Amino acid sequence: MDLHTCSERLAALGMDFGETGSMRLSVSKYSMDRRRVYEAMGAGSRRKGLELGGVITQGLTQADLFKVTPDSRSNRILITPILHPLEVPVRAMILPLRDNVAAGKIRDAVRQFLLPVLPEGSIWLQDDALYHATLYHASSHVKPIHASAEVVAEEERSIRAVCGSTCPINAVLDRVVITSTGVVVACWQVLPEGGEPALLRAALGAALPNAPPREAQMVKEPAMLHTTVARLLKPPPRFASASPGSITAVITDTTTTTTTTSSTQHLEVASIVGSGRELRSLTSIGDSGAGSGGDSGGGGGGGSGSGRRLFAAEGLETTSSSSGGSYNVTELRSEAVVAAVDALSATLCGLRAQFGEVWFIEEQDLLALALNGRYVRHVAPLTCPSDDQTAAAAA
């Protein structure tokens, strides 16, 4: 059976919101809460268009996060993420999208539908290897809570205990929306046979009593499951000396500049490569043995015994963010972008993915995962509770 509409695809997976003429509703309260939030997220760009160049996320503006400058001598647009080292690391729990097939489909569709309608240098594409959904914060940049290494280790044990009794989350893409500030978001629904984000957040909150209260959490809606895939930026003015046959987009970070020159008039993409080195401190958390030598730039990581790793801006593990656009597009038009996001959403709706682990992240730089900064990662697999655990909980 060929399912043409998004509603039909979701209904075929048991997510019937009463939109297919079936006159039945087969979704949970959490699913309805998610849909309500997703509709509100995409409403602003339809109602008042895009408002770019100001606040992008969490009260942070484009000027806080990116330096976007034209270089008329080389016909380049330079896009530089601005890293802000944190005195108190942000400690967050995220659900990484480790399903490479699903992540690749999202990445390719974003490039297919969005890049042709955008001026060059007006989009920051998130690294598809780091697509994730934020769950909970033990400390945020808005409400920083200092923690010693011992406290962080105890938080990690508590998080592992919660994840060890929570099934993997089986998700299906509901829609893709763009907010009025230009954030492109993949919005997920949750199939009933797995874990539920709202319950997982509640369990994490109970396990981390010193975390910021609900009103101070970065994600306000307990049920939502969303992934930022791109951020639109206000492009700089077009510089007159650029020639259509040779346009270059450049992205720089603190250590690497990679330039790619396009031989066509349509699309040019530059990527940061080689931006992640594993650093280890002298002593691993949870491991009494000494590890390999550390690096003074990282703020301390852990050895392999604890699964704790600090990724800096060069070396073994890499992230790759990129910029692109079409030279033939001279201005960013809200209607064209919203229409492109609608087409992107219609294409991806019904895409299935599983979130099978939680990463407990210590961000050494503000928005490290989004901006190729430094972070410490603790991995906690999601594991369905055993029959013995279920019986003990019911007793």
N, C-alpha and C positions, 0 to 999 in steps of 0.2 A: 504494500500500500504506500503510495507516494503522499507524504505529509507536507503540504505546501506551506502552511502557516506555522508561526511559532507556537501558537496555542495548541494546535494539533500535535506538534512534536512533544510538547510538555505533557499533554493529556495522555499520549501513548505511553509515557513513562510513569503514569499514575499521578501527575500533577495537574489535575483538572480544576481550574479556577472558575468554572461555569461560563467560559467564553466560547465553547465549541458547540453550543446548542444542546448539550446533553442534559441540562437542567439538574446537574449534580455538582457537588463540591467535594473534592477528595484531597484537601490539603489541610495541614495543621495550622494552628494559630501562629506558630512561628513563621510558616511560609507566608501567611497573610501579612504579618508584620514586615517581613523582608520586602514583599511586593510594594507595600505602602511606602517604605523608605526609598526604594529604587525609583518609584514614580516621582517622588518629591525631588530626588537628586537630579533627574533629567528635566524637571519642569522649568527651572530658571532659564536655561539656555533657549528654550522655546519661547518663553514669555518675553524676555528682555534681551536676548542675544548674548553674545560672548563679551565678557569684560576682562580683557587680557592686560598684562603688565603690572597688575596690582597683586593682591593676595592670591596665592596659589593653593596653599594648604596649611592648616594648623596655625593660622595667623602670620605665616611667612610669605613675603612678597617675591616676585620675580627677581628684584634687585638683591634680595637676601640670598637667593639660591643659585642664580645664574648670571654670568656676565656675557652679554650678547653684543658683539661689536662688528661692524663692517670694516673691511680692510680694502680700500679702493685701489691700492697699489697692486695687490695680488688677486683681486676679485674673490675674496674669501669672506665668509661670515664665521667669526670665531665664537664658539659657544663653550664657555668654561664653567663647570659646576664649582660653586664656592663652598669649600668645606669649612665648617666651624667646629674646631675641637671642643669637646665637652669636658668641663671640670668634673661633673658627675655623669657617668655614662647613662644613656637611656637603656633601661632594661625592659625588653618587650618580648612577648610570646607571639609568634607568627605561625601560620600554616603555609609552608612553601608549596608551590605547585610543582611537584617533582615528576608529574606526568609529562614527559617530553613531547609526546604526540599532541596532546591538548595545547600545551604552551606554544608549540610550533604553529599550530593552526591559528591561534590568536595572533601571534606575531605576524604571520604572513597576511592575514586578513587586514590587520591594522595598516600595514604598508600598502596593500592593494587599494584600499578604499580612501585612506586619509591623505597619503602623501601627494597624490595628483591634484588635490584641491587646496593645497597649502602653499604659501610663498616659501621660498627657500629659507631655512634657518628658523622656522617658527614652531618646530615640534621637537620635544625630547622624548625619545622612545626608550621605555624602561627595558632593562636587560631581561629577556625572556627566561634566562636561567635563574633569575631571582624574582620572578612573579610570586606574589604571596598575598595572603589575607591576614591582616593584623587582628589578633585576638584580644590581648590584654596587656596592660603595662604595670610592671612593678615599680617603675620610676619613669617619668617623662621629662621632657625639657621644660614643660610648663610647671610641673610639680616634681622637681628633682628630689630623690630620696637616697641619700648616701648609704652605701652598704660595703662592709668589709668583705674580704675574700671568704671568710667563714660564713657570713650571712648569705652571700651569693651561692655558695655551695649548698647551704641549707635550702635556699629557694629552688635550686636545681633538683634536689632530692624530692621536694614537695611537688614540683611540676611533673617529674617522672612518675610519681605515685598516681597523680591524677590521670596522666596519659596512659598509664598501664592498665587503667580500668575504663577506658573510653575507646569505643570502636572507631576505626577510620571513617572519615566523613565522605560519603558518596554524593557528589554534587553534579548538578546540571546547570548549564548557563541559561539564565532567564533572559538577560538582555545586556546590551552595552549602552551606556549613557555617557553624555558629556555634561559636566557641570558648567555653570555660568562663568567660573573662573578658569575653564579650559582643561580640567582633569578628565581624562578618558578612563572610564571604570567598567570592568567586567563584573556583572552582578550575578551571583550564583543562588540557585535554590538547592535544597538538600533533600535527597531521596530518603524514604523512611527506613530503609534497612541498615542504616549506619548511624554514626554519631550525630549529635545536634550541637551546633555552635553555641546556642544560648545556654545549654546545660553545661557545656565545657567551660564557658566563661564563668558561670556560677561556681563551678567546682574550683576553678583557678582562684577566684576571689576568696573562697572559703579557705583555700590552702595558703594564701598569701595575705595574712591579716594586716600587714603593714603597707600594702599597696595603696595607691591613691583611690579614694572612693569612686563610686560609679559616676558621679557628676564630674569628676576630674579625669576620667578615662578619655583617651583619644577617640575611641569608638563608643558612641553613646548608645546605639541601639544593640541590645544583647544578641539579637537573632541574625544580624546581617553578616554576610560573607561576601566581601568585595575585593577586587584586585585592580590596582592602578596599573594601566598598561602604557599610558603616554601622558605627557603634559604639554599643552599648547602654550607657546610663548609669544609675546608681542614682538614681531620682527622689527629689526632696525629699518630705517628708510632705505629704499633701493638706491644704490650708488650708480651713477650714470655711466661709468666706464666699463661696466660688466658686459661681456659679450656672451650671447646665448650658447655658443658652442663649447664654452669652457668655464663652467661654474664650479666652485669648490666649496664644500662645507668642511669646517675643521672643528674638532672637539679637542679640548685640552684638559689635562688634569695636572696635578702638581709635578708629575714625573714624565708624562708621555704626551706627545702630540702626533696624531696620525692624520694625514691629509690624503683625500681621494678626489681626483679630478674626473669629472664626467665628460664623456665624449658625445653625449646626447643633449637634447634640450629639456629633458623631462625630469630626471631623477638623479640625485647625487647623494650618496650616503658616506659619512665618515664614521669610523668606529674607534673607540678606545680599546686597545688590546693589551694584554699583559698587565692587568691591574689587580693582582691579588697575591700576596705572598703569605705563606703560613709562618707565623712567628710563635715561638715557644718561650715561656719564662723558665727560670731555673727550676722551679718546683711546680709539679702538676697538682691541681686540686684533686684530692682523693687518691693521690699516688705519692708515697713517701720517698720514692726514688727521685734523683735529680734528672732533669731533662736536658735537652740541648740548649745551647746559648741563646739568649734573648736578643731583642732589638730595642734600643732605647726609644725609638719612635712610636712604639705601639701601645705603651701604657700597660703592658703585662698581659701575657696569655697563659695557656695551660698546656701541659704535655699531652701526649696521645692517650695516656691512661684515663683522663677525664673526658675525652672527646671535646676539649675546649680549644678553639683555634681562633687566632686573630688574623684577619685579612687586611693587609695594607695595600698600598697603591702600586705595587709592582711585584712580579715574580711568578710563583707556581700556579696558583688558582686565579682565574681571570673573570672579570665582568666585562660587559660590552654594551654600552649605551650609544645611541647614534642620533643623528639629525638628518633631516632630508626635506624635500619639497620640490616644487616645480618652478623652474625659471619663468615659464609662461604665465604663472599666476602672479599678478602684480599687487593684489591686496587680499587680505583674509576676510572672507564674507561669511558671516554667521550662518546664513541660510544654507549655503553650500556645505559647510562643515557639519551642521546638524543633519542634513540629508545624507551625507556620507556616513555618519555614525549610525543613522537608521539602517542603511544598507548593510553596514558591518554587523549590526545587531541581528538583522534578519538572517544573515548568512550563518552566524555562529550559534544562534538560539538552538538549544537542544544538545549542545556539545557536552559530553560527559567527562568527568575527571574525578579522581580520588585524591583526597588529602590524607596522607598516611602517617605523617609525623608532625611534631611541633618543634620549632626551633626557639630556644630561649636565647635571645640576642642581647649582647651588651654593645651598644653603638658608641664607639669612641668619638665619632663625628656626627653632627646633627644630620638626620636623614641619610645615614651611611648607605643603606641598601639602595636608595634611590639615586644617590649622587656618587657612587663608587668610592665611598669612604671606608673607614676601618671599623671592623666589628669582631666581637668574639661570639662564637656559635656553640651552643650546647644542644645536642639532638636528643629528642625524646620521642620514640615511636608510639603511635596510637595502637593499642592492643585491646581487643574485645575482652571483657572480664570472663574468667573461667566460671564453670558451674559452681565451684566451691566459693568463689568470691561473691557470686550472685546470691547463693544461699545464705552466706554470712551476713550480707547486707540486708537481707529480708528478715533475718532472725531478730 
